[in-house]
């Protein structure tokens, strides 16, 4: 018997907008009226007569919310309409004389007049939701993404398990083995986007969270994928979309950097790095070189990371809880036992050694680097490098050496006015300039 029922095409669910919906009223923003009044007044004080749409751009508040608060300010004789056009939004506002006096006092107390903040509770809720939405990566995908790192299968398996479980990772090994490069590569594996507020409010204080150096805008492909979802509804413009953040710090890290930093010039606090890393990867490179002991650093981070929340304090002593949902990746050239005792090591999720490359992997990487640098390749010269220079000196086949050696080959060739070629003579020049001779030092 023939099936005459119509065949329905499978329904492909479109992605939902990662951004919260646009607040329709001041109450929906979760903000106190006085805070918004002060932000508007300071913007008008600095900018003079201002169109309503311009205020929307400056303060990241919808026209409905701004109009509600401006109506109150006009009634209280803080602001007034200076010009009105044909449409509802074609209107300019300015401060009254008394409004200018109040705005000057508000600016003196707090110079901040940037985007309106969101509440701490609203941000916590979004961070927790986005933390549960980290896309899983399976063995085949990870192997393809890390192909250029030439890692042994055992190391890839350990990395995969750590990423799957979202547990902390300690990468250790010789200097130049590629730990730093690998740590950053792990951060780029997360290909989706997250929502992030420009600023937060805690009591009467504002914390600037968005950092353009860390919170990169979505790629063109990501924007294209999200466009249908973003166009279906109006979104809260106090939030922006960014790639999952990668925050990387090295020897410059100090204990103070993990606390809120008050910036008197902007009138707000700057969020610490672990706060900016939420829903992303927090990398601490050169572990053991910081001004604070490695154990103290681990103690500072491991407890909050395990609980998923951190405790911060304002200048007045008020303490509050913020989410701490990030993948922690530590990289060090020291042996783990030289930095941590047995108890501290147990608190680290995965201890993964990144060692020298296998002979075949090193040769493959060197060929790849030659193509990338447009250096004329010679197989005999590569054999000389591996079997004579490396083997004769005992220098391990580290992942950083091909790029460094080829960089020097290019330097010497450029100085001589010749195209770079991989020759035995060129390798000898590069090698001698890289490694100090103990005999000549004696």
N, C-alpha and C positions, 0 to 999 in steps of 0.2 A: 504494500500500500504506500502511495506517495505521500510524503510529508508536505502538505500545502501551507503550513503555518509560515508566516513571514519570518525571515531570519534577521534578528536585530543585531546591528553592529555593536561590538563590545564598547562599553563606556569607559573612556580613559579619563580618570579624574585629573583635573587641572590643579596645580599647586595652590595652596591657600597663601594669602599675603602674610609674610612674616611680621609685618608692621601692625601695631595695634590700631583699631579704628579711630577715626577723627572724633575728638570730644565735641559734643554739640552744645555744651554749656560750660560755664566756669566750674560747676560742681563736678562735671565729668573729668576735668583735668586733675582733680585731687589737690589742687593748690589753694592756699589761702588768698582771699581777695586782695589783702594788703600787699602781698608779694607781687601780684600781677600789676597792681596800681603803681607800685614803685618802679617796676621794670618799664612800664609804658612811659611814666613821667621822666625817667632818666633818658630814655630813647628820644623823647620830644625835646628835652633840655639840650641834648647833644646835637640833634639834627634839626631843630627848629620846626617850622611848619612841615608836616609829614602826611603823605597820602596813607590811607588805611591799608592798601595792599603792600606798601613799603614796610609798615609796621609788622604785617604778617610775615614778611621775609626776614626781618631783623629778629623778631621775638619767637618765630616758629609757632605761632598760635593762629588758630583759624579765625576768619573774619567774624563769625558768630560770637566766639569767646571775647575777642577784642571789643566788638561793638557793645556787648553786655557790660564790660568793665568801663569802657569809655563813657557810656550813658551815666554810670554811677559817678565818674570823675567830673562830668559836666554838671551833674546835679549838685555835687559838692564844691563846684567852682574851682576845681583843680585844673581842668582843661576846658577848651571851648572849640567849637567848629569855626575854622577860619575861612573855609570856602567849601561850597557844595555844588557838584555838577549834576548831570541829568540822571545818572544811575545811583543805585544804593551804595555802591562801593566807591564812587567817584567823589570822595570827600577828604578834606584835609583837617587835621587837628593841630592845635598849638596849646601851650600852657598859658594859664592866666598869670597875673603878677604874683598872686599868692602861691600858685602852683610852681612857679619858678623858684621861689624861696624854699618850698618843701623839697623839690627835686634836687636842689643844690645840697641840702642837708642830707638827703638820702645818698647822693653820690659821694659825699664826704665820708659817710659811714661805710658804704660799700660801692666801689666803682663798677661792679659788675653790671653790664647792661646787654648781655648776650642772649642766646636762646633761652626761652623759659624752660625750667627744669621739669623732670618727672619725679614722682615720689619714689622713695626707696622700696616700698612694697611692690609698686608696679614693675620696677626693674628686676627685683628678686624673682617675681613670677615668670617674667619672660626668660631670664637666664636659666631657671630650672627647666622650663619647657624646652628650650633650645639645647640644653645639656643632654636631654633624653633623645634628641633627634640627630645626634652625631651619626653620619652614615657609616655603616659597617664596611670594612674592607677585607676581602677574602684573599686566600693565598695567591691565586693567579694574578689578581689585580696588584697586590703588593709587589710580587716578583717583577711585573712589568714596569711599575713605577720606579723600582730601585735597580733596574737593569744596569744603568750607567754607573752605579756604585760598586759593582762587581763583588758583592758580599757573598760569603759562603752560605749555603742553604740553611745551616744551623743558626746563623746570625739572623737571617731573614725570618725564620720561624719564631725566634725569640722576640723580635720586633713586632711581628704580627700578633702574637699572643698578648704582648703588653698593650698594643694599640686597641685590640679587641676588648680587653678588660679595663682600658682607661687607667692603667696603673702607672706609677712613676717609673722612670727609666734612668739608669746610670750607665752612660757610655764611657768606657775607659780604654786606654791604650796609649801607644807611643805618640809623641808629638808628630803631627803630619800624617797620621793614619786615616784622616778624613772624618773625625768625630763631629767637628763643628759643621761641616757640610752636610753630614748625615742628619744631625739634629734639625737643621733648618729644612731639610728635605722632608722630614716627618711632618713638619708644620704645613707644608704645601699639599700634603695628601688629602686634606679635607677640602673638598671642592664646592661646598655649599656656602650660603651666606647667612648672616645673623643680623638681627635688629639691635640697635644700640642707641641709647639716648645721648644727646649732646651734653646734658648736665643733669645732676641729681640735686634734690633739696633734702637736707637733714635739719629739722627745726627751722632756723632762720638762715642757715648757712648753705652755700651752693658749692658743689663739687663738680669740677669740669672733668668729664669722663672721656669724651671723644678726643682722640689724638690722631691727626692726619698721618703722622709718620708710622703709626701702628695699624690703624683701622682703615685699610685700603678699600676704595670703592669696588663694587662688583665688576667683574670682567664683562666685556661686551656680550659674551655668550650667556653669562648668568643673568644679565639685564634682559636679554631677549627671552629667556626662559620664564622670567618672573613678570614680564610685562602684562600678560593677560590677567594674572591675579591682582596686580597693583591697579589695573584700570577698572576692575569690577567695583571697587568701593573707594571712598576717601579715607586716607590714612592720617594718623597723628604725625604731623611734620616736626614734632619735637624729637622724633626718632629718625635715624638714618640706617641704611643698609650697608654692610661691609662684609668683606671676606672674613672668614674666621681668623682672628688675630694671631700673629706670631710675635711674641715679646721676647727679645734676646738681650741678656746682660752678661757682662764678663767680669774682669778683675775690678772694674770700677764700682761694683755693687757694694753697698754698705748697709748696715742695719737701719740707718735713718731713711734710706730710700724706700724702705718697705712700709713707711708711715705716710700719712697724709702730709702734703707740703702746702703751707699757706702762701699764696702769692699776693702780696700787698698791692701791687700795681693793678692787678685784675680784680681784686676784691673777692677771690674765691679760692678754694682748695684745688690742688692738682691731685688726681687719683694716683696711687702708687702702682708700680708695674704689675703686681699680681692681680690687682683689681681690673686693670686694662686687659689682662690676658683671659678673662672669663670667656668661656665657650671657644677657647683656642688652645694654643700651646705656649707654655712658659719655659723658656730655655735659660739655663744658667751655665755659661761656658767658662772655661779656665777655672773650674772648681778647685779650691785650695789656694788660689791667688788673691782672694778677696781679703779685705781688711778685717772681716769677721771670720772666726774659725768655721770650718765646714760643718762641724757638729752643731754649732749654734745656728747656722743657717738652716740646716735640716730640721732642727727643733722648731725654728720659727715657722717653717712652711708645712712640715709633714702633718702636724696635728690639725691645723685649719683645713688642709687639703683633704685629709681623711674624713673630716666632718662636713666638708662642702661649704664651710663658712669661715670668715675671718672677722676678727674684732679690731676695729679702728677707733681712734679717739680724735676729737676736735681740740682746738687750743684750750678751750675752757675746761677740758677734762671729760666732756660728755662722750660716752662710748656707745657704739652702735655696731650692729652685725651687717656684714655685706657677704654676698655669695662668693665662693672660691671654687669655681668649676672649670678647671683647666688641666691639661695634660702636662705634668712636670717632667722636663728632660734635663738631666745634669750631664755635663761632659767634663772629663778630667784626664790629665796626663799622668796623674799619680795612681799608684796602686790603691784600690779601695780600702785595704787594711791600714794604709798609711794615713787615711783621712778620718775613718770611722772605726769605732769599736764594734763588737759583734751585735750589740743591742741596736745601734744606729743602722747598721747594715740590714738588719731584719726589717726595718721600717721602709726600706727602699724596695719597690716592687720587683724590678728586673735589673740585674747587674749583667751588662752585655759588653764583652770585650771586642773592640774593633782593632784588629791586628794588621800585620803586613798582608799584602795581596799574594795570592798564588802566582807562580811564574807566568802561566798562560794568561791570567787576568791582567797582570801588570803589562804584558806585551800588548794585549788587546786595548787596554786603556791608553797606552802610549801611541798606538796607531790612530786611535780615535782623536787624541789631542793634536796629533800632527795634522789631520784633516781639518780640524776646527781652526788651527792657527795658520793654515796654508804653508806648512813647512814641507819641503820635498822629502819624502820618506825613503829610507834605505834600510832594508832588512839586516844587512851585514852590520851596519852601525848599531842597530838595536841589539843584535846578539852581543856585540862588544860591550854595550852598556850593561847588559844583564850579567853576562858571563865573566867579564873582566873587571869593570869598575865596581859594580855592586858586590859580586862574589869576592873579588880581591880585597875590598875594603871592609867587608862585613856589614855594609849599610843595607838595612832591610828594604824590601820593595814596598815602599809606602805610597799611598794614593796621591799624596801631594807632590811627589817628585816629578812626574811627567810634565805637569804644567810649569813647575819651577825651572826645570832643565830647559824646556823648549823656550821659555821666556828669555833665558840667557842666550840661547842660540840665536834668537831673533835680535837681541840687543847687540851682540858682537857682529852679526851680519849687517845690521843697520849702520853701525859705526864704520864698517869697512865699505859701505856702499854696495853691498851685494845682496842678492835674494837669499833668504834663509834656507839652508839645506842641512839634512841630518847626515853628518859625516863623523868619522872617528875623531878628526881634529877638532871639529866643532864641539863634540861631546867632551873631549878632554878640557877645552877651554871652560865650558860651562861647569863641569865637575870641579875643577880647581878653584873656580870662583865661589862655589857653594860651600865647600868643606875646608876648614882650616887645617893646615898641616901641623901635626904635633912635632915632627922632626925640625921644621924651620923655626917653630916657637922655642925649641930647646936651644 
